[in-house]
Amino acid sequence: MSTAPTPHAIRLTEFGPPDVMRWLPVDLPPPGPGQVQVQQSAVGFNYIDVYQRAGKYPLPSPTGLGHEAAGTVVAVGDGVRDLAVGDRVAMMNAGLGAYATHRNVPADKLAKLPAGVSEEDAAAVFFKAMTAQYLVKKTHAVQPGDIVVVHAAAGGVGLILSAWCKALGATVIGTAGSAAKCAAARAAGCDAAVDYSQPGWVEQVVAATGGRKARVVYDSVGAHTFMGSLDIAARFGLVVLYGAASGPAPAIEPELLNKKGCLFLTRPSVFPHNDEVATFRANAADVFDAMARGIVKASIGARFPLARAADAHRFAESRAGTGAIVMYP
Ligand SMILES: NC(=O)c1ccc[n+]([C@@H]2O[C@H](COP(=O)([O-])OP(=O)(O)OC[C@H]3O[C@@H](n4cnc5c(N)ncnc54)[C@H](OP(=O)(O)O)[C@@H]3O)[C@@H](O)[C@H]2O)c1
């Protein structure tokens, strides 16, 4: 008689370095009303996982970890009408706990995968592309002729964001931390790429814009880039601080925005952009359309067993890779 494998998940009872993540068997009840049970085949890494594991974005303890995954519906709770056993789905805003073999999630938080999208590709890009989607459509509706700067342009979000800005007709200047990563940024569609690990990167970015500076600066790096972002934004330009990979951006006086050219500053998040089910499903359809048109590509830079999530985190924090990291339950 064969027995189904016991569900496992990464659990944390303390916060700190990668080894605080423990791969443990978990009790999983049948899905409750409005929920479905997903057997996950691929789990995406997102840099927010590092902040949360390290305790920089505090969480209750004990907790699961992870936001993005894809898999197949294996059980359906009462009241679920729009999903059935066998449907392939992706998630990015279903609550913490995506680092797992199986999980119960609200059906409203799942997007059904179109036939042309594999679960591996969805795990690699869904969260990142949903992030790029609101950044280029809502935070600023990128227009043909806009000059945009994308920091960390060779990262998971950065590659997708750069390609999407380019497809919308913008001139895209990427930045990244090495010559090889600058080459990856150019290959993704950046018109120019500047190595921001080198002195003079701010002046080089301004030169790459022909001195006009940027209509929008997308900054997910924070501490290392933020003050420079204020200097590469054009007058009345928008600085979008959406992450802190190098540490939190320094606090500034509002008056500095006036001095730098009447700038706009925003600090958005993907979650409120997708907490209404109708909006979430419309945004997901936009992402799948961008995948079908080849704008969003699943560029997988590294693969790890989910039980070795600590290795995936060490790899991400080493800054060795380009593209997305995918883990396999
Ligand atoms: N607000 C939102 O809605 C939202 C949603 C999703 C993600 N994010 C943010 O977007 C960013 C990218 O996420 P991701 O999943 O694409 O991660 P990722 O692939 O690991 O990209 C992070 C990038 O940050 C750069 N970086 C600069 N300084 C770093 C440092 N000290 N340590 C590590 N990396 C550093 C690295 O590029 P170089 O080596 O080239 O510098 C790396 O490519 C993160 O800051 C994340 O929090 C925000």
The ligand as a Tripos MOL2 file, in Angstrom:
@<TRIPOS>MOLECULE
LIG
   48    52     1     0     0
SMALL
NO_CHARGES

@<TRIPOS>ATOM
      1 N1          7.6400   46.9730   -2.8650 N.am      1 LIG1
      2 C1          7.2750   45.9070   -3.5580 C.2       1 LIG1
      3 O1          6.1280   45.8100   -4.0020 O.2       1 LIG1
      4 C2          8.2670   44.8140   -3.8260 C.ar      1 LIG1
      5 C3          7.8370   43.5900   -4.3250 C.ar      1 LIG1
      6 C4          8.7940   42.6190   -4.6440 C.ar      1 LIG1
      7 C5         10.1430   42.8810   -4.4410 C.ar      1 LIG1
      8 N2         10.5110   44.0790   -3.9140 N.ar      1 LIG1
      9 C6         11.9370   44.4160   -3.7290 C.3       1 LIG1
     10 O2         12.5720   44.3370   -4.9810 O.3       1 LIG1
     11 C7         13.9380   44.0250   -4.7810 C.3       1 LIG1
     12 C8         14.3670   42.9120   -5.6940 C.3       1 LIG1
     13 O3         13.7710   41.7120   -5.2790 O.3       1 LIG1
     14 P1         14.1400   40.3600   -6.0460 P.3       1 LIG1
     15 O4         13.2520   39.3230   -5.5190 O.co2     1 LIG1
     16 O5         14.2260   40.6440   -7.4980 O.co2     1 LIG1
     17 O6         15.6000   40.0650   -5.4580 O.3       1 LIG1
     18 P2         16.9900   39.7600   -6.1760 P.3       1 LIG1
     19 O7         16.7930   39.0510   -7.4670 O.co2     1 LIG1
     20 O8         17.8720   39.1090   -5.1660 O.co2     1 LIG1
     21 O9         17.5070   41.1940   -6.4910 O.3       1 LIG1
     22 C9         18.0690   42.0130   -5.4940 C.3       1 LIG1
     23 C10        19.1290   42.8480   -6.1720 C.3       1 LIG1
     24 O10        19.5600   43.8420   -5.2690 O.3       1 LIG1
     25 C11        20.8880   44.1700   -5.5880 C.3       1 LIG1
     26 N3         21.6110   44.5270   -4.3870 N.ar      1 LIG1
     27 C12        22.1860   45.7160   -4.1580 C.ar      1 LIG1
     28 N4         22.7620   45.7440   -2.9730 N.ar      1 LIG1
     29 C13        22.5750   44.5460   -2.4060 C.ar      1 LIG1
     30 C14        22.9690   43.9720   -1.1850 C.ar      1 LIG1
     31 N5         23.6850   44.6500   -0.2730 N.pl3     1 LIG1
     32 N6         22.5910   42.6940   -0.9440 N.ar      1 LIG1
     33 C15        21.8720   41.9910   -1.8320 C.ar      1 LIG1
     34 N7         21.4750   42.5000   -3.0280 N.ar      1 LIG1
     35 C16        21.8330   43.7640   -3.3120 C.ar      1 LIG1
     36 C17        21.5010   42.9610   -6.2930 C.3       1 LIG1
     37 O11        22.0050   43.3970   -7.5350 O.3       1 LIG1
     38 P3         23.5350   43.8640   -7.7210 P.3       1 LIG1
     39 O12        24.4000   42.7620   -7.2010 O.co2     1 LIG1
     40 O13        23.6040   44.0730   -9.1770 O.co2     1 LIG1
     41 O14        23.6640   45.1300   -6.9250 O.co2     1 LIG1
     42 C18        20.3330   42.0360   -6.6020 C.3       1 LIG1
     43 O15        20.2300   41.7530   -7.9830 O.3       1 LIG1
     44 C19        14.1010   43.7330   -3.2770 C.3       1 LIG1
     45 O16        14.5810   44.8950   -2.6320 O.3       1 LIG1
     46 C20        12.6780   43.4460   -2.8550 C.3       1 LIG1
     47 O17        12.4590   43.7100   -1.4940 O.3       1 LIG1
     48 C21         9.6040   45.0380   -3.6170 C.ar      1 LIG1
@<TRIPOS>BOND
     1     1     2 1
     2     2     3 2
     3     2     4 1
     4     4     5 ar
     5     4    48 ar
     6     5     6 ar
     7     6     7 ar
     8     7     8 ar
     9     8     9 1
    10     8    48 ar
    11     9    10 1
    12     9    46 1
    13    10    11 1
    14    11    12 1
    15    11    44 1
    16    12    13 1
    17    13    14 1
    18    14    15 2
    19    14    16 1
    20    14    17 1
    21    17    18 1
    22    18    19 2
    23    18    20 1
    24    18    21 1
    25    21    22 1
    26    22    23 1
    27    23    24 1
    28    23    42 1
    29    24    25 1
    30    25    26 1
    31    25    36 1
    32    26    27 ar
    33    26    35 ar
    34    27    28 ar
    35    28    29 ar
    36    29    30 ar
    37    29    35 ar
    38    30    31 1
    39    30    32 ar
    40    32    33 ar
    41    33    34 ar
    42    34    35 ar
    43    36    37 1
    44    36    42 1
    45    37    38 1
    46    38    39 2
    47    38    40 1
    48    38    41 1
    49    42    43 1
    50    44    45 1
    51    44    46 1
    52    46    47 1
@<TRIPOS>SUBSTRUCTURE
     1 LIG1         1 GROUP 0 **** ****
